[in-house]
Amino acid sequence: TAYEIRLSLVGSEMCIRDRYQRRVRGSPTNAMASFQSDQLFSTIEKRVNADKQNIINKIKGVYLFNVTGPGGAKKQWTVDLKQNGTVTQGAVGKPDTTLTVSDEDLVNLATGKAKAQQLFMSGKLKLQGNMSLGRLWVLMGFLN
């Protein structure tokens, strides 16, 4: 059976209507959505695992990334480079620095197509918390 699916945001929930107009509610975080930055976090995790203690000693912070994607989809990633040296999808613990950025801008930042300062000054990158840890080029430097 083929289904026609329509998505719409209703309050804080995402509603999915099939062709029979039944509503299925779910979180707008849409953890199933594929983001370009998913690969970035996988790469960060591999690099951290390869030299965990050295990276923890240099960074000493916990980052929460709020990443927005197409269609209003959202994902959160916690990068703990303070104690555990872990990369986890979702918000875990208390971050030192929270970054809010679009999926596209985050990938452009990681690949060198965009600069953190330009994104920040244009309002495309928002930082909360410990601004000294907001130096993304330090974190992103471990990707090169």
C-alpha positions in Angstrom: 0.0 0.0 0.0 1.4 3.4 -1.0 1.1 6.2 1.5 1.1 9.9 0.8 2.9 11.6 3.8 2.6 15.2 4.6 4.7 16.9 7.4 3.7 19.9 9.3 4.8 21.5 12.6 2.0 21.8 15.1 3.1 23.4 18.4 6.1 21.6 19.6 5.3 18.4 17.8 5.7 17.3 14.2 2.5 15.8 12.7 2.6 13.2 9.9 -0.6 12.7 8.0 -1.0 9.7 5.8 -3.4 9.7 2.9 -6.2 8.5 5.2 -5.7 11.6 7.4 -4.6 9.7 10.5 -2.1 11.7 12.6 1.1 10.3 13.9 2.9 12.5 16.3 6.6 12.6 16.8 9.4 14.8 18.0 10.6 17.5 15.6 14.2 16.5 16.4 13.7 13.8 13.8 16.7 11.6 14.7 16.0 9.6 11.6 16.8 12.5 9.3 20.1 12.3 7.5 22.3 15.3 8.0 25.5 16.0 6.1 27.2 16.7 9.4 26.5 13.2 10.6 29.7 12.2 8.8 31.6 15.0 10.5 30.7 13.8 14.0 31.7 10.3 13.0 35.1 11.7 11.9 35.4 13.6 15.2 34.7 10.4 17.1 37.3 8.5 15.2 40.0 11.2 15.7 39.1 11.5 19.4 39.4 7.7 19.9 42.7 7.6 18.1 44.3 10.2 20.5 41.8 10.6 23.3 44.0 11.7 26.2 46.0 14.2 24.2 42.8 15.8 22.8 41.2 16.0 26.2 44.3 17.7 27.6 44.3 20.3 24.8 40.5 21.1 24.6 39.2 20.5 28.1 35.5 21.2 27.3 32.1 19.8 26.6 30.4 21.0 23.5 26.7 20.7 22.6 25.9 21.2 18.9 22.4 22.2 18.0 22.3 21.5 14.3 19.3 22.5 12.1 18.6 20.8 8.9 16.2 21.0 6.0 12.5 21.1 6.7 13.1 22.2 10.3 14.7 18.9 11.3 17.0 19.2 14.3 19.8 17.1 15.8 21.9 17.5 18.9 25.4 16.2 19.4 27.5 16.2 22.6 31.2 16.2 22.2 32.8 15.6 25.6 36.5 16.5 25.4 36.7 17.2 29.1 36.5 13.9 30.9 35.2 11.0 28.7 36.4 11.8 25.2 33.0 10.8 23.7 30.8 11.9 20.8 27.1 11.2 21.4 24.0 12.0 19.5 21.7 13.9 21.8 22.2 16.3 24.7 24.2 14.6 27.5 25.2 16.3 30.7 26.0 20.0 31.1 27.9 21.5 28.2 30.5 24.2 28.6 29.7 25.7 25.2 26.6 25.3 23.1 26.8 26.0 19.4 23.7 26.5 17.2 24.3 26.2 13.5 22.8 24.9 10.3 23.9 21.6 9.0 25.2 23.2 5.8 27.2 25.9 7.6 28.7 23.4 10.0 29.9 21.2 7.1 31.2 24.3 5.4 33.1 25.3 8.5 34.6 21.9 8.9 35.7 21.8 5.3 37.2 25.3 5.3 34.5 26.8 3.0 33.3 29.1 5.8 35.0 30.8 8.7 33.7 30.7 12.3 34.1 34.4 12.8 32.1 35.2 9.6 29.3 32.8 10.6 29.2 34.2 14.1 29.1 37.9 12.9 26.3 37.1 10.4 24.3 35.4 13.1 24.5 32.0 11.4 26.6 30.6 14.3 25.4 31.2 17.8 27.5 30.5 20.9 26.4 30.2 24.5 28.5 29.5 27.6 32.2 29.5 27.7 33.2 31.6 24.7 36.9 30.7 25.0 35.9 27.1 24.2 33.9 28.4 21.2 37.1 28.6 19.2 35.9 26.0 16.7 39.1 26.1 14.7 40.8 24.4 17.7 38.3 21.5 17.6 38.1 21.4 13.9 41.9 21.4 13.6 41.8 17.8 14.8 40.0 16.9 11.7 42.8 17.8 9.3 
